[in-house]
Structures are given as C-alpha cells and as structure tokens.
C-alpha cells in the first residue's frame, strides 16, 4: 500500500506501477530520471556518461523540410565533421540487462485524498521488437479495436455504467514494451467493475470477441493514420527518430506491409502469450474514505 499527498495522484500510481512491473530496473523506464540521483551526480559522472553514450556511433541525425540534399550534407559535415567516437568506446561492451519476467500477479493500492475518482491500472510485460516483432503489429490492431466505443470491452464497462472510461494500449519498445489497461471505475461500483474487467480479459482470445470487420477496419485506419503522419515534416521527423530508437528504421519502413498481414490467429496468439492468464501488475488509485467504505482491501488482492 502506498500513501500519497501533495502531487498528482496518477503520478504516484505510475511510479509505483513501474516499480512493481520492472523491479530494480525501473529507473530505465523513467525518462525523467530519479531526482535524488540527478541532484547527487558529480561532474565526473556526467562527463563519463557523455563520453560513453553521446557519440556518433550511438546517434541519428535527421534533416527534414524543403532542403537541398547535397547542401544539407555539406552543412552537417561542417558542423559535425570533427565529432569523433572516443577511442576504445565500443557500444557492444555495454549490453543492457534484460528485465526480469513477472512470475505472479502483483496488487497494490495508492491511497490519495486528491483522487477524485478511482483509477484501475493493469500492466503486463509485452512484446520486444528484438525478439517478437510480429506480435507488435497484432498488438496495435487489437488495441485499436478495443478502444472503439462499439468494442465488447467498452460496451461491457462503459455502456453498463460500471466505468466512466477505459483504454488499452501497447508501447512498442526494444526492451520489453508494456501493455496497459486503464479503467476509471464508477465509485459506487468499484468491486463489480474490477470483476467485469477480469471477465473481459478472460474472454479476449475467444473467436467472437472481435469481428473480421473490426480487424479490417483497424488495419485500414492505422494505415491511413500512418500515411497522414508523413504529411507533416516535424511529425515525420519525430516518428522516424522514435522508431530508430525503439526498433529499427526498417521496422518503420515495412510497418504497413506487416500490419496488413495481421490475422485473427496472430491476435489470438498475442493475447494468449502476453495478456490472458499471464502475470500482471494491478494498481488501484483510490480516496482513503472510499477505500474504507467499500472495503477495497478485502477484494483487491491476489485470489480475489
């Protein structure tokens, strides 16, 4: 149980989720960094990091816009031509450790008087672009389908009055991308909402949970969205840099071709391998008074 005051309650929920999901490697998923480590870092440490990672062998420069191709290369050479990788700096010798797989479900409660409504946050450890790239395309299609108002997931939770909102997503990454299911339960029906969430997860690999029409629509819509992103130079540049760091440039260049190949069998395999009956971390953000009133600790725990 985590008590939290004085800041955004969802921030505390996110921090605790990372700690539960990634263990002692959680700092690698925190783009902001640990303030205590940052504040205590000496100049020597900062110089060592700069020498180790900030070098041309570990960098990508993207030039976008209405530019002359040859002139752009000349200007880049003029600015960065003397930038050299330090001698003996071999990126291959610094291999990032793998994240430890979850072995069992974990539950935690974040109590905050600032929590106007409860939030249920469930995370799984998802696909990795180095090891299971095909599952990442299925994840995108599946998430898109379930985030539509007509999906079985939203119908069961929102249209029934059990929840105000629900969203599911997968973040494509080289080193184990997370799958997240975030729900805002009706404060008067928290227990029933959580029970229905669990029931929906158990149904996700059923043949009738999504339709062929939904699969086709998802693939076509994601394709259109991807093409539109190329129309805005600033967006396209950010998109390329993201995929270079999270997968490879080839991943992005072949994304649409692989997206079109996603089948029902691929989606079922993704759900069975990463979501249904797989270990997860489940966090509940809730006001202390509501927590006591509904006796959340009695049902929000393993086995319940």
WOGI-V293227 format. One record per residue. N is the residue number from 0. RES is the residue in three letters. PSI is psi in whole degrees, 0 to 359 (999 if undefined). BURIAL is # if it has 9 or more other C-alpha atoms within 8 Angstrom, else .. D_CENTER is the distance of its C-alpha to the mean C-alpha in whole Angstrom. Layout:
BEGIN
n:N res:RES psi:PSI burial:BURIAL d_center:D_CENTER
n:N res:RES psi:PSI burial:BURIAL d_center:D_CENTER
END
This chain:
BEGIN
n:0 res:UNK psi:137 burial:. d_center:23
n:1 res:UNK psi:126 burial:. d_center:22
n:2 res:UNK psi:140 burial:. d_center:25
n:3 res:UNK psi:135 burial:# d_center:24
n:4 res:UNK psi:153 burial:. d_center:26
n:5 res:UNK psi:5 burial:. d_center:26
n:6 res:UNK psi:178 burial:. d_center:23
n:7 res:UNK psi:126 burial:. d_center:20
n:8 res:UNK psi:326 burial:# d_center:19
n:9 res:UNK psi:333 burial:. d_center:16
n:10 res:UNK psi:315 burial:. d_center:15
n:11 res:UNK psi:322 burial:# d_center:17
n:12 res:UNK psi:316 burial:# d_center:15
n:13 res:UNK psi:318 burial:. d_center:12
n:14 res:UNK psi:315 burial:. d_center:14
n:15 res:UNK psi:325 burial:. d_center:15
n:16 res:UNK psi:315 burial:# d_center:12
n:17 res:UNK psi:319 burial:# d_center:11
n:18 res:UNK psi:318 burial:# d_center:15
n:19 res:UNK psi:321 burial:# d_center:15
n:20 res:UNK psi:323 burial:# d_center:12
n:21 res:UNK psi:354 burial:# d_center:13
n:22 res:UNK psi:222 burial:# d_center:16
n:23 res:UNK psi:359 burial:. d_center:18
n:24 res:UNK psi:12 burial:. d_center:16
n:25 res:UNK psi:331 burial:# d_center:14
n:26 res:UNK psi:333 burial:. d_center:15
n:27 res:UNK psi:341 burial:. d_center:13
n:28 res:UNK psi:0 burial:. d_center:10
n:29 res:UNK psi:99 burial:. d_center:12
n:30 res:UNK psi:333 burial:. d_center:13
n:31 res:UNK psi:334 burial:. d_center:16
n:32 res:UNK psi:166 burial:. d_center:17
n:33 res:UNK psi:119 burial:. d_center:20
n:34 res:UNK psi:325 burial:. d_center:22
n:35 res:UNK psi:323 burial:. d_center:25
n:36 res:UNK psi:316 burial:. d_center:24
n:37 res:UNK psi:315 burial:. d_center:24
n:38 res:UNK psi:334 burial:. d_center:28
n:39 res:UNK psi:0 burial:. d_center:29
n:40 res:UNK psi:124 burial:. d_center:28
n:41 res:UNK psi:166 burial:. d_center:32
n:42 res:UNK psi:322 burial:. d_center:33
n:43 res:UNK psi:321 burial:. d_center:33
n:44 res:UNK psi:319 burial:. d_center:30
n:45 res:UNK psi:320 burial:# d_center:28
n:46 res:UNK psi:322 burial:. d_center:31
n:47 res:UNK psi:319 burial:. d_center:30
n:48 res:UNK psi:316 burial:# d_center:26
n:49 res:UNK psi:315 burial:# d_center:27
n:50 res:UNK psi:326 burial:# d_center:29
n:51 res:UNK psi:320 burial:. d_center:27
n:52 res:UNK psi:328 burial:. d_center:24
n:53 res:UNK psi:79 burial:# d_center:25
n:54 res:UNK psi:161 burial:# d_center:28
n:55 res:UNK psi:335 burial:# d_center:28
n:56 res:UNK psi:348 burial:. d_center:27
n:57 res:UNK psi:33 burial:. d_center:23
n:58 res:UNK psi:157 burial:. d_center:23
n:59 res:UNK psi:128 burial:. d_center:23
n:60 res:UNK psi:123 burial:. d_center:25
n:61 res:UNK psi:128 burial:. d_center:25
n:62 res:UNK psi:121 burial:. d_center:28
n:63 res:UNK psi:156 burial:. d_center:27
n:64 res:UNK psi:188 burial:. d_center:30
n:65 res:UNK psi:80 burial:. d_center:33
n:66 res:UNK psi:158 burial:. d_center:35
n:67 res:UNK psi:126 burial:. d_center:37
n:68 res:UNK psi:307 burial:. d_center:36
n:69 res:UNK psi:320 burial:. d_center:38
n:70 res:UNK psi:323 burial:. d_center:39
n:71 res:UNK psi:317 burial:# d_center:35
n:72 res:UNK psi:322 burial:. d_center:35
n:73 res:UNK psi:317 burial:. d_center:38
n:74 res:UNK psi:321 burial:. d_center:37
n:75 res:UNK psi:317 burial:# d_center:34
n:76 res:UNK psi:322 burial:. d_center:36
n:77 res:UNK psi:324 burial:. d_center:38
n:78 res:UNK psi:317 burial:. d_center:36
n:79 res:UNK psi:1 burial:. d_center:34
n:80 res:UNK psi:327 burial:. d_center:36
n:81 res:UNK psi:0 burial:. d_center:37
n:82 res:UNK psi:115 burial:. d_center:34
n:83 res:UNK psi:149 burial:. d_center:34
n:84 res:UNK psi:131 burial:. d_center:32
n:85 res:UNK psi:143 burial:. d_center:34
n:86 res:UNK psi:134 burial:. d_center:36
n:87 res:UNK psi:3 burial:. d_center:35
n:88 res:UNK psi:93 burial:. d_center:31
n:89 res:UNK psi:111 burial:. d_center:30
n:90 res:UNK psi:333 burial:. d_center:26
n:91 res:UNK psi:341 burial:. d_center:26
n:92 res:UNK psi:350 burial:. d_center:28
n:93 res:UNK psi:82 burial:. d_center:24
n:94 res:UNK psi:123 burial:. d_center:22
n:95 res:UNK psi:134 burial:. d_center:19
n:96 res:UNK psi:152 burial:. d_center:19
n:97 res:UNK psi:150 burial:. d_center:17
n:98 res:UNK psi:140 burial:. d_center:15
n:99 res:UNK psi:125 burial:. d_center:17
n:100 res:UNK psi:147 burial:. d_center:16
n:101 res:UNK psi:142 burial:# d_center:16
n:102 res:UNK psi:341 burial:. d_center:20
n:103 res:UNK psi:162 burial:. d_center:20
n:104 res:UNK psi:148 burial:# d_center:18
n:105 res:UNK psi:140 burial:# d_center:18
n:106 res:UNK psi:142 burial:# d_center:19
n:107 res:UNK psi:154 burial:# d_center:19
n:108 res:UNK psi:132 burial:# d_center:21
n:109 res:UNK psi:112 burial:# d_center:20
n:110 res:UNK psi:125 burial:# d_center:24
n:111 res:UNK psi:129 burial:# d_center:24
n:112 res:UNK psi:347 burial:# d_center:27
n:113 res:UNK psi:352 burial:. d_center:25
n:114 res:UNK psi:100 burial:# d_center:23
n:115 res:UNK psi:323 burial:. d_center:25
n:116 res:UNK psi:152 burial:# d_center:23
n:117 res:UNK psi:154 burial:# d_center:21
n:118 res:UNK psi:129 burial:# d_center:17
n:119 res:UNK psi:125 burial:# d_center:16
n:120 res:UNK psi:118 burial:# d_center:12
n:121 res:UNK psi:129 burial:# d_center:11
n:122 res:UNK psi:139 burial:# d_center:9
n:123 res:UNK psi:158 burial:# d_center:10
n:124 res:UNK psi:117 burial:# d_center:9
n:125 res:UNK psi:200 burial:# d_center:9
n:126 res:UNK psi:163 burial:# d_center:10
n:127 res:UNK psi:129 burial:# d_center:11
n:128 res:UNK psi:346 burial:# d_center:13
n:129 res:UNK psi:336 burial:. d_center:16
n:130 res:UNK psi:331 burial:. d_center:17
n:131 res:UNK psi:64 burial:# d_center:16
n:132 res:UNK psi:328 burial:# d_center:15
n:133 res:UNK psi:327 burial:. d_center:17
n:134 res:UNK psi:337 burial:# d_center:14
n:135 res:UNK psi:327 burial:# d_center:11
n:136 res:UNK psi:318 burial:# d_center:14
n:137 res:UNK psi:323 burial:# d_center:15
n:138 res:UNK psi:318 burial:# d_center:11
n:139 res:UNK psi:316 burial:# d_center:11
n:140 res:UNK psi:314 burial:# d_center:15
n:141 res:UNK psi:315 burial:# d_center:14
n:142 res:UNK psi:318 burial:# d_center:11
n:143 res:UNK psi:315 burial:# d_center:14
n:144 res:UNK psi:313 burial:# d_center:17
n:145 res:UNK psi:340 burial:# d_center:16
n:146 res:UNK psi:0 burial:# d_center:15
n:147 res:UNK psi:146 burial:. d_center:18
n:148 res:UNK psi:334 burial:. d_center:21
n:149 res:UNK psi:358 burial:. d_center:23
n:150 res:UNK psi:158 burial:# d_center:21
n:151 res:UNK psi:325 burial:# d_center:22
n:152 res:UNK psi:310 burial:. d_center:19
n:153 res:UNK psi:325 burial:# d_center:20
n:154 res:UNK psi:315 burial:# d_center:23
n:155 res:UNK psi:330 burial:# d_center:24
n:156 res:UNK psi:316 burial:# d_center:22
n:157 res:UNK psi:308 burial:# d_center:23
n:158 res:UNK psi:338 burial:. d_center:26
n:159 res:UNK psi:347 burial:. d_center:27
n:160 res:UNK psi:7 burial:. d_center:27
n:161 res:UNK psi:335 burial:# d_center:25
n:162 res:UNK psi:154 burial:# d_center:22
n:163 res:UNK psi:330 burial:# d_center:22
n:164 res:UNK psi:158 burial:# d_center:18
n:165 res:UNK psi:139 burial:# d_center:15
n:166 res:UNK psi:148 burial:# d_center:12
n:167 res:UNK psi:145 burial:# d_center:10
n:168 res:UNK psi:163 burial:# d_center:7
n:169 res:UNK psi:133 burial:# d_center:5
n:170 res:UNK psi:114 burial:. d_center:3
n:171 res:UNK psi:121 burial:# d_center:7
n:172 res:UNK psi:158 burial:# d_center:8
n:173 res:UNK psi:319 burial:# d_center:12
n:174 res:UNK psi:78 burial:# d_center:11
n:175 res:UNK psi:93 burial:# d_center:9
n:176 res:UNK psi:142 burial:# d_center:6
n:177 res:UNK psi:148 burial:# d_center:4
n:178 res:UNK psi:130 burial:# d_center:6
n:179 res:UNK psi:139 burial:# d_center:6
n:180 res:UNK psi:112 burial:# d_center:10
n:181 res:UNK psi:127 burial:# d_center:12
n:182 res:UNK psi:140 burial:# d_center:15
n:183 res:UNK psi:95 burial:# d_center:18
n:184 res:UNK psi:151 burial:# d_center:21
n:185 res:UNK psi:122 burial:# d_center:25
n:186 res:UNK psi:334 burial:. d_center:26
n:187 res:UNK psi:354 burial:. d_center:29
n:188 res:UNK psi:38 burial:# d_center:27
n:189 res:UNK psi:311 burial:# d_center:25
n:190 res:UNK psi:314 burial:. d_center:26
n:191 res:UNK psi:324 burial:. d_center:26
n:192 res:UNK psi:313 burial:# d_center:23
n:193 res:UNK psi:321 burial:# d_center:21
n:194 res:UNK psi:321 burial:. d_center:24
n:195 res:UNK psi:324 burial:# d_center:23
n:196 res:UNK psi:312 burial:# d_center:19
n:197 res:UNK psi:322 burial:. d_center:20
n:198 res:UNK psi:320 burial:. d_center:23
n:199 res:UNK psi:319 burial:# d_center:20
n:200 res:UNK psi:320 burial:# d_center:18
n:201 res:UNK psi:338 burial:# d_center:21
n:202 res:UNK psi:352 burial:. d_center:22
n:203 res:UNK psi:339 burial:# d_center:19
n:204 res:UNK psi:6 burial:# d_center:21
n:205 res:UNK psi:147 burial:. d_center:24
n:206 res:UNK psi:331 burial:. d_center:26
n:207 res:UNK psi:9 burial:. d_center:26
n:208 res:UNK psi:325 burial:# d_center:23
n:209 res:UNK psi:155 burial:# d_center:22
n:210 res:UNK psi:164 burial:. d_center:25
n:211 res:UNK psi:323 burial:. d_center:26
n:212 res:UNK psi:321 burial:. d_center:26
n:213 res:UNK psi:321 burial:# d_center:23
n:214 res:UNK psi:314 burial:# d_center:21
n:215 res:UNK psi:317 burial:. d_center:24
n:216 res:UNK psi:318 burial:. d_center:23
n:217 res:UNK psi:314 burial:# d_center:19
n:218 res:UNK psi:318 burial:# d_center:20
n:219 res:UNK psi:317 burial:. d_center:22
n:220 res:UNK psi:318 burial:. d_center:20
n:221 res:UNK psi:325 burial:# d_center:17
n:222 res:UNK psi:315 burial:# d_center:20
n:223 res:UNK psi:317 burial:. d_center:22
n:224 res:UNK psi:319 burial:. d_center:19
n:225 res:UNK psi:318 burial:. d_center:18
n:226 res:UNK psi:320 burial:. d_center:22
n:227 res:UNK psi:325 burial:. d_center:22
n:228 res:UNK psi:335 burial:# d_center:20
n:229 res:UNK psi:346 burial:# d_center:22
n:230 res:UNK psi:338 burial:. d_center:25
n:231 res:UNK psi:115 burial:. d_center:24
n:232 res:UNK psi:313 burial:# d_center:25
n:233 res:UNK psi:321 burial:. d_center:23
n:234 res:UNK psi:318 burial:# d_center:20
n:235 res:UNK psi:320 burial:# d_center:20
n:236 res:UNK psi:316 burial:# d_center:21
n:237 res:UNK psi:323 burial:. d_center:17
n:238 res:UNK psi:314 burial:. d_center:16
n:239 res:UNK psi:317 burial:# d_center:18
n:240 res:UNK psi:324 burial:# d_center:17
n:241 res:UNK psi:313 burial:. d_center:13
n:242 res:UNK psi:329 burial:# d_center:14
n:243 res:UNK psi:318 burial:# d_center:17
n:244 res:UNK psi:330 burial:. d_center:15
n:245 res:UNK psi:339 burial:# d_center:11
n:246 res:UNK psi:254 burial:# d_center:14
n:247 res:UNK psi:165 burial:# d_center:17
n:248 res:UNK psi:327 burial:# d_center:19
n:249 res:UNK psi:327 burial:. d_center:21
n:250 res:UNK psi:314 burial:# d_center:17
n:251 res:UNK psi:317 burial:# d_center:17
n:252 res:UNK psi:335 burial:. d_center:21
n:253 res:UNK psi:8 burial:. d_center:21
n:254 res:UNK psi:311 burial:# d_center:18
n:255 res:UNK psi:320 burial:# d_center:20
n:256 res:UNK psi:317 burial:. d_center:23
n:257 res:UNK psi:328 burial:# d_center:20
n:258 res:UNK psi:319 burial:# d_center:19
n:259 res:UNK psi:338 burial:. d_center:22
n:260 res:UNK psi:351 burial:. d_center:23
n:261 res:UNK psi:129 burial:# d_center:20
n:262 res:UNK psi:171 burial:. d_center:22
n:263 res:UNK psi:321 burial:. d_center:22
n:264 res:UNK psi:322 burial:. d_center:23
n:265 res:UNK psi:318 burial:# d_center:20
n:266 res:UNK psi:318 burial:# d_center:18
n:267 res:UNK psi:318 burial:# d_center:20
n:268 res:UNK psi:318 burial:# d_center:19
n:269 res:UNK psi:313 burial:# d_center:15
n:270 res:UNK psi:315 burial:# d_center:16
n:271 res:UNK psi:326 burial:# d_center:18
n:272 res:UNK psi:330 burial:. d_center:17
n:273 res:UNK psi:343 burial:# d_center:13
n:274 res:UNK psi:290 burial:# d_center:14
n:275 res:UNK psi:128 burial:# d_center:17
n:276 res:UNK psi:16 burial:. d_center:19
n:277 res:UNK psi:151 burial:# d_center:17
n:278 res:UNK psi:147 burial:# d_center:16
n:279 res:UNK psi:167 burial:# d_center:14
n:280 res:UNK psi:131 burial:# d_center:14
n:281 res:UNK psi:119 burial:# d_center:15
n:282 res:UNK psi:145 burial:# d_center:16
n:283 res:UNK psi:117 burial:# d_center:18
n:284 res:UNK psi:126 burial:# d_center:19
n:285 res:UNK psi:148 burial:# d_center:23
n:286 res:UNK psi:138 burial:# d_center:26
n:287 res:UNK psi:321 burial:# d_center:28
n:288 res:UNK psi:317 burial:. d_center:31
n:289 res:UNK psi:323 burial:# d_center:29
n:290 res:UNK psi:315 burial:# d_center:28
n:291 res:UNK psi:322 burial:. d_center:31
n:292 res:UNK psi:319 burial:. d_center:33
n:293 res:UNK psi:1 burial:. d_center:31
n:294 res:UNK psi:53 burial:. d_center:31
n:295 res:UNK psi:327 burial:# d_center:27
n:296 res:UNK psi:340 burial:. d_center:27
n:297 res:UNK psi:331 burial:. d_center:30
n:298 res:UNK psi:342 burial:. d_center:27
n:299 res:UNK psi:80 burial:. d_center:24
n:300 res:UNK psi:164 burial:# d_center:24
n:301 res:UNK psi:139 burial:. d_center:24
n:302 res:UNK psi:353 burial:. d_center:26
n:303 res:UNK psi:999 burial:. d_center:26
END
